[in-house]
């Protein structure tokens, strides 16, 4: 073999190898880039549900200059409230009597100049029930307590009726499926409009569930909401 052929053959093989390698790398890059094409979409699912638990503080305020008389009156009023709630279908385990909170105005700074009664008390009974309908019926009959001299405080923020929905775990799977399906519908339309083909899911993220009142007049009716974010691959 001549000296020329001796060196030209390896050089030719090296050139072919370089060209082949470059072609493979280019093909790989193109394939990776095509896989990086994606679309991120969101799907919303909402469901209206009824509250299944209610917390109702049936509280009142009272005042007197005689502490002993005030305490006796509080005990009498609490017994009357319990009797009222029992009459309207609440079991004893659904009721808890609150320890009275009594303030001595004279014991406070500048209390000697306070006007009105010396002792001011707050007490009542808290209802914790899985029957919101019973609470609604009892609320409409509060005038029965007013006739006994018990004025229930309803405008106080701390004494508002609180309605809860505790069955979230039962509807979670269905709602996530619905939100994901809606996200896919949006992705399919996007792919069609862009002359692409929708591929597999690249990533997915489930948002937090939220529960809110449907409106201020019906707090016993809730709206459950979840948003799912999904990213799909796209191809030509």
Secondary structure, DSSP 8 states (H G I E B T S, - for coil): --HHHHHHHHHHHHHHHHHHHHHHHHHHHHHHHHHH-EEEEEEEEEEEEE--EEEEEEEEEEEES-HHHHHHHHHHHHHHHHHHHHHTT--GGGEEEEEEEEEEGGGSTTGGG--S-SEEEEEEEEEEES-HHHHHHHHTTTHHHHTTT--B--SSGGG--EEE---HHHHHHHHHHHHHHHHHHHHHHHHHHTT-EEEEEEEEEE---EEEES-TT-TTEEEEEEEEEEEEEEE-
